[in-house]
Amino acid sequence: MQLPNHGANPEHLVRSLHLSQSENTIDFSVNTNPFPLQNHIIANWNQYIESISKYPDPSSEQFIEFLSTKENVQRNQLLLGNGAAQLIYLLAMYFQKKKVAILEPTFSEYREACVAFGCDIEGIIMGHPWELNKEKLVKRCQQKDVLFICNPNNPTGVSYPPEDLIHVIQKLSSYNVTVIIDEAFFDFQEHGTTLIQLVNQYDNLIILRSLTKMYGLAGLRLGFMAANETVIASVSKLQHPWSINGLAQQIGLECLQDDVHVRNTQEFMKNERLRLFPLLEELGYEVSNSQVNYYLLKEKDKKEDCLALIKFLIVNGIIPRHTYNFVSLQGQYIRLAIKTTEENNYLLNVLRRWRETC
């Protein structure tokens, strides 16, 4: 059984399990905002489309200038990428053959990128409920060169206290360990805290961010990293020219100015979590303590993997995200996105039917 390594690939998942995809399938494996493009972006589409015939600004000056002001970091502390994924691979290239620690379970692309560039990788596994043990983490990483942390974490949705992360950064700075914190989902939290401004204080800190998730720009590919000037200058030399296309620059800049969209999304996600999670627990499911727009789910009274549940969901028009390729989860959970209220209600009904048939 060869399942896809990422969500948002329902056809591959269905084919791998020798099933048929029903009509009107809802993809709960994709954890982007269910309310993506705003009306004013659609209204200005003809303006954006003109950029297709023009070469984009190779330095993304206008975008970087706005981002620098918005995040309160220097322009030479920022680097745009063709999605955060490109930046992950650039960092793996920059740290190639180094000793890398990854806080697991987490986004599989950190490991895949580091494997591609010959890094010596050690996974540091957090057990349920996936809380950060800062002292254990510092002790395990003293002999490493790099530590990857996803915060809020993917796939658990758990968010780590900023003071604990700062403690780890501070302690590991004395051992010359670079801490890479991926904040791709931080803006889905109602009161999320970014550590991006700490790149002014700690030379061993790198922050990754994505516009793909909040603004639904998966097809355009746009992310950025923040770090000290020396790291940015070195990593930028590894990036191929014209990485950020003109459409991504224009629409991304428009999105970053839409604070109302972000606040509305945060409020919706908080309210849906507060509504959904107790209902799921009443049905006999265990749900991770997510603070964002996705969560892990398993049946409380079962220890085997979720393959039977996955097949049941697919047959009933729901595509979940399997967890076979997340270190330590071994398929015992599924990851589900928080989507519209109507779609979430449909999911609840299907999960209720599953419990009734078991």
N, C-alpha and C positions, 0 to 999 in steps of 0.2 A: 504494500500500500504506500504510494508516493503522494502525499498530500502537499498542497502548495505551502511555501514558506511564509507567505504573507496573507493578510485578509484582502478584501476587495477583488477577489478572483473567483467569483462563484462558479463560473463554468468549469474551471479546472477542478475545484473541490467536488462538484457533482459528478464529473466524469471519473475522477479518481475512486469514487465510492460506487461506481456503476449504477448510478441512479439517474432519474430524469428530473430536469428542473421544471417546476410547475409554473404556470402563468402568474403574473403579478407577484413574483418572488420579491421579498424584502431582504436586502443585504445588511444584516446586523454585524457582519464581520468588518465593515469599513467604519473607522472611528473618526470620520470628519464631521463637521458641523452639518446637521440636517437642514439648516437654514443658511445656505452658502451665499451666492451672489445677491447683492442688494439691487434694488430697482434703479438707482442712479447709475450703477455700473452698466447694467443692461441698456439703459437709455443712451449712454455715451459710447456704445459699442462701435458705431461707425468711426468715431474719433480714434479708438484704439486700433481698429483694424488697419488704419493707415500705416501703422508701425511695421506691418508685415513686409512692406517693400523697402524699408530702410534698415541700415545697419544699426543695431542698438549701441548705446553709449557703453564702450568697453569697461569704463570705470564705474558706471552706475552712479554718477556724481550726485544727481538730484535725489535719488533714493537714499544714498549714504548720508547726505546732508540732513535730510529729514529724520532718518533713523538715529543719527547721532544726537540730535536735539531731543527727540522723544525719549531715548533711553539714557541720556545724560552720560554718554561716553564719547571719547575722542573719535574722529573719523578714521584715524589710522589704527584704531582698535577694533575695527569692524571689517568683515569680509562676507560678501554675499555668495550664495551657492545655488546650484541648480537643484533645489530642494536640500533639506538637511542631510539627505543620504549622500550627496556628493561631498559634503563637508566631512562626514564621517569617514569616507574613503580617503579623502585628502589627509586627514589626521592620522589614519592608519599608515599611510605612505610616509608621512612626516616622522612617525614613531616606529617605522618598520624595524623588525627584529628586536624591539625592546620588550621588557617584561611588563605585561599588561594584566591588570585585575579588572574584573567586571562584576558588579553587584547584581546577582541573579535572584529570581528569574527576571528577565528583562528583554528588551528589543533585540532580536537575534542578529540584526545587521552589524552591531558592534563586533561581535565575535567573527562573523563572516568577513568583514573588512580586515580585521586584524590577522585572521588566518591567511588571507590573500597576500599580506605583506610580511609573512614570516615571523609574526610576533609570538612570544612565549606567553600563553594565556592561562590564567587561573580564574575560575569562577568562584566567587564568594557567595555562598547560598544563604538567603534569608528564609527561615521557616515561617509558616503561617503564624501570625497574621501579617507577616512581611514588614515588620517594624525595623527601623534602622538601629543597629547596635554600634554606636559610634566608636567605642573603645576597642571592640573586637575588630572593627574595620580598619582602624589606624594600625593596630598591631599586625594584622595580616598584610598590610600594604607597605610596610616600612622598607622592604627590599624590592619594591616594584618601581617602575618608571612612570606608569600611567594608571589611573583609576577611572573607569566609566561608571557614572551614576545617572540614572534616568529619574527625573523628579518633576512632576508626578510620574510614578513609574508606569510603564507599559509592560505587562498587561494588567497589573493589579489595580491601577488607579490610585494607589496609596501615595499620599504626599508626606514628605519628611519635614520635620521642624527645621526652619532656617538656621536656628542656633546650633543644631546638631551638625548640619552641613558645614557651617562656618568653623566649628570645632575641628572637623575632619580636615578641612582645607588648611587651617592654621597649623595643626600638628604635622601634616604631611609636607608642608612647605619646608620644614627643617630637614626632611629626608630627600628633598628635591624630587618629590613625586608630583606630577601634574594631575590635577583633578578636572575631568571633563564632565560637566553637568548638562544633560540634555533636558531642556525646558520646553519641549515641543508642545506640551499640553498645559502649561502653567496658566494660560489665560482662560481656561475653562473653569477655574476655581473662582468663587465669588470674592474671596479675600486672598488670592494667591500672592506669594512673595517671590519676586525674581531676585537672583543674586548678581545680575549682570553688572551693576555698578561696582561690585567688588573687584572687577578686573583692574580697577584703578589702584587697588590696595594690594592684591596678591598676584604675583607674577606666575604662580603655579596654577591659576584658574582659567579654564576655558568654558564658555557658555555657548550652547547650541540652541537655536530657536527655529521654529518653522511657521510659515504662513499657510501651509497646506491645510492644516487641521481646522483652525478657527474660521478661515475664510473660504474653505472649500476649493483650494487652488491646486488640487492633485495633478491636474493635467498641465498646468503651467510650470510647476516645479519652482519653488522659491523658499529659501531659508537663509539664515545668517549665523555667523559666529562672532563672539566677542572675546578678545584676549589681549595680552600686552602687545605692544607694537612690534616687538621682535618676532613673536610667534606669527602674527598676522602677515608680516612681510615675508617670512619664510614659507608659510603655507600657500600664500597667494602665488608664489613662483611655481608651485606644483599644479596650479589650476590652468586648464586649457583656455585659450581665448574665446570670447563670445559665449561664456557659460550662461549668462543671464539674458534671455531674449527680450526684445522690446515690449512685447505684450506683458510679460511678467513684471517688468520694471514699472510700467504705467499702471496696471491694475493693482499691483502690490502696493504702490504708493497711495492709491485711492483707498484701498482697504485699511491701511494703517491709520488713516484719518477718521475712520468710522468707529468712534468709541461707543456710540449708542448700540451698534450691532453687537459689540463685545459684551456690554452690560446686559443687554436683553438675553443673550445666549447664556451668560453666567446665571442669571436669575431663573431661566427656564430649566437649566440643568440641575440646579439646586432643588427646585420644586419637584422635578421628576424623580430625582434620587429619593427625596423624602417620601414621595408617594409610592414609588415602585418597590423599594427595598423591603419595607415591612410586609407588603403583599406577597412578595416572593418568599420571604421567610415563613409566612403563614402557610404557604403551599409546601413547605418542607425543603426549601433550597437554602444553601449557604451562599452568601454574597460577600465579596471583598469590600473592605472599608474604603470605597472609591470616593474621591473628591472631584472627579472629572466626568467625562462624557462616555465612559465605558466601565465595565466591571467584570470580575470573574464570577462564575456561577457553577455550583455543583450540587448534587443531591446530598443532604445531610446524612442519610442512612446508607450510603453506598460508597465503597472504596474502589471499585473497578473504574476503568476509564469511561469516558462519555461517548463512545462511538455509537452506541445504540440511540442515545438521545440526539446526537448530531444527525443521524439518519432520519429519525422521526421529525425533527425540525425541518429538514430539507424537504421531505415528502409533503410537509404542511406549509411550504412556501416561505421558510425562514432559513437564511444562511448564517450560521454561527462561525466564530473563529475558533478553530481547534487549538490546542496547546501542546501538541506532541513535540514541537520544536522549541519550546521554552524550557530551559534547563530547570530541572527539579519538579516541574508540573506533570510531565509524563502523561498528558492527555486526560488527567483527572478533573480538569475544569474545562469550561468553554468561556470565551470572552464574548461579551455582547455589548454593542453600542447602545447608547440612549438616543432614540430617534424621536419622531413626532409623537404626540400623545396618542393619536389614533394607532400608529404603528406599534407603540409600546403596549397598548391595550390588546392588540391582536396577539403579540408575543405572550402576554400573560394568559390569554385564553388557551393558546397552544400548550404552554407549559402546564397549565392546569389539567388539560386532557391527558398529557403524558403521565402525570402523577396518578390520575384516575385509572390508567391502563396498566400501571406497573404492579 
